[in-house]
């Protein structure tokens, strides 16, 4: 019977689930509430709540109770079928989250009941109350990290960290310029620049409360905060008040990215990791020939796959965890929404006007 059952077990993302008709046939299972999509499309149409029967852990598996699961634009794009990395269908969304181990299989060595964990692979499927996973697909984190900060650990902090480390050898006092300074990644870039003593120039879109936003970003550690119009007119670098940037980070594209690129010093590098304006990045020929500028791209998913077992990945998480514990890094503004009210989240997650500045998080315990 055991062999027959194992053949009928299906996977929803990476969590091990059981078809309902097998739920009570000599199997040790628990019930979990899950968001599931069986086809790609607009989340409001294709996502559905379901109650799944999850196999209790055996061997190298652990049972995890998810506490908080952030919602990223990439999650929405994945459900739509627009993201380059796609899980097999049917799938449970969610690449980020923090959970608690509530049961372990007999062969598990690296985790125990009560440990806090975050995903260690892509498409783990965290938009569910509980799931059973292979232990190597999870990473233990210190309990001292705040629950909100822990839930966000995998994507935005790592993106900010890698872009500041991997493209230019920055020294204390060097200048980093970025657009989207009020975005989740942008705010973490600001904080890391402060920690590592880099000058940070953050560009944001104009708005009625611009003075308030500038003040908030400067409190985080930004050296200067400029609107797009102010960037076009600035003499910060020509007057040598500040050294010309060596690194530019672009998540907007279009004319905004071009204006940021123009501020780079000779030999500088611009890294594009997003395109909120949905307009192409234009690079003047003169910038390549006479200033020897480099234009690069960065995708955290690809970096994680390539460096899954690399020492520098472990060291990055250890350093980020320490910075969060020491309160040198803080989570960007966020709103926690009950899991049962997920539709509010998916409606707002892709509202891109450069002014949102709020990260939505699903509270998996309020379902």
N, C-alpha and C positions, 0 to 999 in steps of 0.2 A: 504493500500500500504506500509506503514511504516514497518509493521510486516513482509510482504513478502520480502522486501529489506533486513531487518536485518538478515534474514535466509541465504541470499545469499552472505553476506559480508564474505570475506575470510581474513585470517591473513597470512602475510608474516613476519616471526619472530614474534615480538610483535607489530609491526606497523600495523595499521588497513587500509587495502586496499580494493579497489572495483574492481570487474571484469570489463573489458573494455565495455562490452555490457550494463552495468548499469550506466556508467559514467555520462550520461546526463539525467537520468530519475528522475527528481525531487529531486536530491541530491546535497548537497553543497560539492564540491570536489575541490582539487587542483592537479596539475600534479607534479610528482616527478620522477627523473631519478634514477634508482635502478640497483644494481648488484644482480642477483638472480641465485640460483642453484636449480634444480628440482631433481637431483640425485647426489649421492656421486661420486667423482672421482677427477682427476687432475684438479686444478682450471682453467688452460688454456683451458680445454675442456668443462667443465660443467658450468662455469660462463657465464652469458649472460647479456648484457645491455637491460633494458626495461624501458618503460615509464608507470608508474602506476598512477592510479587515487586514491588519498588519501582522505579519508573522513575528512572534517573539524571537529574540536573538538566539542563534545557535552558533557554535564554533567561533569564528572571528567577527561576528556581528554584534552591534550594540543597538539598543533601543533609545531613541532620543526624543525628549519632549521639547518642542520648539517654543521659545519664549517671545522673541521679537524677530520679525522678518522685514527688512527694508524693501522698498520698491524703487527700482532704478529704471530710467528710460530704456535701457537695454533689455530689461525684463519684458516691457511692453512690446518692443520691437521683435523680440523672440517669439512672443505669442502671435504677433502679426505675420510671422514668417519672413520678416525683412532683415533679421540679424544674420550675419555670416555663420555664426555657430548655432546649430539647431539640435535639440535633443530628439530622440525617436519618440513618435507618438503612440499612444496617449502619453501626455507629460504633465507633471506638476511643476509650475513655475517657481522661480526663486533661486538666485545665486548667492544671496547673502542671508545671514541670520545668526542668532546665537541660541543654543539649546543646552539642555541639561541631560546628561546620561542617566537613565532611570533603570536600565537593566543591561547586563553584559553576557555575552556567550562564554562558553567554557575555555576557549582558546585566546581570549583577548588579553594582551599583556600591557598595552600602552594607555588604556583608559579604565576608569572604575566608576561605580555609581556615585553621582554627585558632581562629577567633573563638568565644567563648562566647555563647550566645543563650538567651533565654527566650521563651515565647509572647507574641505581641502582639495576639492575638485570643482569643475564647472558643472552647471545643470544638476546640482544635487537634489533640488526640489524642496524648498523650505516653506512653501505656502501650504503647510499642513500642520496639524496639531502634534502628531507623532509620526515617527518613521523608523524603520529598522535599516541599518546601513552597515557596510563593511567598515571596520574600525579605521583602516588606512585612508578612508575617504573623509575623515574628520580630523581636525586639529585641536588639541587641548590648548586652552588659553587660561591665564591667571584669573582667578575669581575676583581679584582686586580691581580689574577693569570694570567700569560702569556698564550696566547691561545695554544701554543705548549705544555707547561707544563700541562695545564688543560686537554688536549686531552689524555695525558699519565697517568692520575692520578689513574685509576682504577686497573691496573695490576702490573706493575713493582715496583712502590714506595710502594704499599701495601705489596707485596711479601717480599721486603727487610725489611720493618718495622716489619712485623709479625715474620719473622725468627729471628730477633735480640731480639724480646721481649718475645717470647712464649716458648722457649726451655731451655734456661739457664738464671738464674738471674744474668745478667752482671752488674758489677760495673765499675766506671771510672778506667781506667788503665788495665782492663782485655783485653785479646787478642782474636781476632777473625781472623781465617784464612779462606780463600776462594779460590777456583779455578774459572776460568772464570771471572777474575777481571776486564776485559775490556768489559764484556757484559753489557747490559742495567741494569739488576738487580745488577750486580757486582759494577758498578759505583755508584749506589744509596746506596748500602751497605757501600761503602767507605765513602760517604758523611755523612751518618747517624752515622757511627762510629766516625767521626770527631765531629759532633754535640754533641754526647753523651760521648765523651772523651774515646772511646775504641781504643786500639791499633789494627791496621788492617794490616794483611799480605795478599797480593793479589798475586796469582799465575797466570801467563799467558803463552801462548805458544810462543816459540822463533820465531823471524822474523828478517829481515834485519834492520828494524827501531826500534829495541827493546829499545834503549836508549831514543828515542823520546816518546815511549809509557810509559816507566817507569816514565819519567818526567811528563807526562800528569796526570797519576794516582796519583803520589805524590802531585801534585798541588791540586788535588781533596781532598786529605787528607790521602792517604795510607801511613803507616809508612814505610813499605818495599814492594818492588815489585820483585818477583823472577820468573825466568823461571822454567820449570819443572826440568831441569837438575840441576839448582842452588838449588831447593828445596831438591833434593836427597842428596846434599852435605852440606846443611846449618848447622851451629852450633849456630844459633841465640838463640836456646832454651837450648841446652846442656851447652853452655857457660854462660847461665843466663843473656845474654845481654837483652833479652826480656822474660817475663813470658810465660810459655807454654800456648797454646791456650785452652780455655774452650769450644769454639764453632767452628765447622768447617762447611762451607757451600759448597755443592757440586752440580755443574750443568754439570759435564763432565762425570764422571764414569770411569771405567777401572783402569789402572795403575795410572793415575793421581789422582783419588779419594783415592786409597790406600796410595799413598805418603802423601797426605794431612792428612788422618786418622792417620798415624804414628806420626804426630807432636802433636797430642792432649795429654794434660795432663791427669792424672788419673781422672776418673769420667767424662771426657769430652763427648760431644755430637756432632755427625756429622749429619747434615740435608741434605738430597738429594731432590732437586727440579727440576732437569733436567738431561738429559743424552746425551749430545752432541756427545760423542764418540761412542754412541750406543753399549757400552760394559757394562757388569754387574758390580755392586759394589761388591768387594771381601773383606771380613772381616776376618782377622786372628783369630783363636781361642784364641791365647794368649792375643789379645787385649781385648777380652770380659772377659776372666778369670782374668788376672793379672792387667789390667788397668781399668777394669769395664767401658769400653766405651759403649755408647749407639748409635745406628744407627736408625735414624728416617726419615720420609718422609714428604713433605709438598706440598699441592696443594691449591693454592689460591681460586680456584673455590669452592672447598668443604668448606673451611673456611668461605667464603662469604655466602654460603647457610645456614650454621649452625648458623651464627651470623648476619643474615640479619637485625634483629631489635635490636641487642645488643648495649648497651651503648658504649662498647669499640670500636665498628666499627665506630660509630659517632665520638668518641674522636680521633680515628686514622686519619680520614679524616680531622678533624679540625686541628690537629697538622701538618699533611703533608701540608695542604693548607697554614698554617702560615709560615712554613719553606720555601715554594716556594715564598711566598710574600716577605719574608725577605731576599731572595736570598741566603739562606743557603743551599738550594737544587737547583740543575740545571739539566735540561734535558740532557740525554746522546746525543751524536752526532746523527743527524737525517738528512733525505732528504725528502723534500716535493715534491710530484708528483701530477700533475693534475689528477682528478678523471677519466678523459677520457683515461689516459695512465696507467690504473691500471695493465696492463699485465707486465710492467717493475717491478712493486712492487712484484707481486706474483712469478715471476721468481727468484728474489733475496732474498725473505724473508726466504727461507729455505736453502740458501747456508751456510753450516756449516763447517767452517774450523778453527774456533777459532780466526779469524783475522778480521771478518767483522766489528763489532763495530758501525754499522750505523742502525738506526731505520727508517723504511719507514713510511711516513704519507701521506694519501690521502687528497688532497685539494678538498673538496666537492663543492666549489664555482667555480672551474675551470673544467667545464664539457662540 
